[in-house]
Amino acid sequence: MNSPASLDAIFSALADPTRRAILTMLLEDDMAVTDVAEPFAMSLAAISKHLQILAEAGLITQEKRGRLKWCKLEPQAMAGAITWIQSFGLLEPLDLDAFERFLESELDQSSIAVRGEN
């Protein structure tokens, strides 16, 4: 499993909607940085900062191909975060109907006890 520091980096990277959009774009195929930047209304420098954060979290890799820098999704980097999130699924779901029935029975018993004392 990923260390807490790397989980922090992954969740921090995923917290930004621009970075999530970039990851979604990279699901299709590797892309040049200029192609990644195209749909966004921000500078290439701003996109590069987003890409750097994604790379530092291990979610993408970047490599130089000729004159262009290319980005590639690294989906296995999310495995630790996915495992961490899924671990919460092991908890039993809260049965709100049973909880409501319990509260009603407790309220009924307490009102009987209160009436019995009068």
C-alpha positions in Angstrom: 0.0 0.0 0.0 1.1 3.6 -0.5 2.7 5.5 2.3 0.6 8.2 4.0 2.7 10.8 2.3 2.1 9.4 -1.1 -1.6 9.1 -0.4 -1.6 12.7 0.6 0.1 13.6 -2.7 -2.4 11.6 -4.7 -5.5 13.0 -2.9 -4.1 16.5 -3.1 -3.5 16.1 -6.9 -7.0 14.7 -7.4 -8.6 17.5 -5.4 -8.2 20.0 -8.3 -10.8 19.8 -11.1 -8.3 20.8 -13.8 -6.0 17.9 -12.8 -8.9 15.5 -12.8 -9.9 16.7 -16.3 -6.3 16.2 -17.4 -6.3 12.6 -16.1 -9.6 11.9 -17.9 -8.0 13.2 -21.1 -5.0 10.9 -20.6 -7.3 7.9 -20.3 -7.6 8.0 -24.1 -3.9 8.1 -24.9 -0.6 9.7 -24.3 -0.6 13.4 -25.1 1.8 16.2 -25.8 1.8 18.9 -23.2 0.6 21.4 -25.8 -2.4 19.1 -26.6 -3.2 18.8 -22.9 -3.2 22.6 -22.6 -5.4 23.2 -25.6 -8.9 22.9 -24.0 -8.0 25.0 -21.0 -8.3 28.7 -20.7 -4.9 29.1 -18.9 -1.3 29.5 -19.8 1.0 26.7 -20.7 3.0 27.5 -17.6 -0.1 27.0 -15.4 -0.8 23.6 -17.2 2.8 22.7 -16.6 2.4 23.3 -12.9 -0.7 21.0 -12.9 1.3 18.4 -14.8 4.2 18.7 -12.3 1.8 18.0 -9.4 0.4 15.0 -11.2 3.9 13.7 -11.9 5.1 14.2 -8.3 2.1 12.2 -7.1 3.0 9.5 -9.6 -0.2 9.7 -11.5 1.5 10.6 -14.8 4.9 10.3 -16.3 6.4 12.8 -18.7 9.0 12.1 -21.3 10.7 14.0 -24.1 9.9 12.7 -27.6 11.8 14.8 -30.1 11.0 18.4 -29.4 7.8 17.7 -27.5 7.2 16.6 -23.9 4.6 13.8 -23.7 2.4 12.9 -20.7 1.3 9.3 -20.0 -1.3 8.2 -17.4 0.0 5.8 -14.7 -3.2 4.3 -13.5 -1.5 1.8 -11.2 -0.3 4.8 -9.1 -3.9 5.0 -7.8 -4.0 1.4 -6.5 -3.0 2.4 -2.9 -5.6 5.2 -2.8 -8.3 2.9 -4.3 -7.4 0.2 -1.7 -7.6 2.8 1.1 -11.0 4.0 -0.1 -12.4 0.5 -0.6 -11.4 -0.5 2.9 -14.2 1.7 4.1 -16.6 -0.5 2.1 -15.9 -3.4 4.6 -17.9 -1.6 7.2 -21.5 -2.7 7.4 -23.8 -0.1 5.8 -26.0 1.7 8.3 -29.6 0.4 8.2 -31.5 3.5 8.8 -34.9 1.7 8.9 -33.6 -0.5 11.7 -32.2 2.5 13.5 -35.5 4.3 13.2 -37.4 1.2 14.6 -34.9 1.1 17.5 -35.4 4.8 18.3 -39.2 4.4 18.2 -39.1 1.5 20.6 -36.8 3.4 22.9 -39.1 6.4 22.8 -42.1 4.2 23.4 -40.5 2.6 26.4 -39.3 5.9 27.9 -42.8 7.4 27.5 -44.3 4.4 29.2 -41.8 4.7 32.0 -42.5 8.5 32.4 -46.3 7.9 32.4 -45.9 5.1 34.9 -44.2 7.4 37.3 -47.0 10.0 37.3 
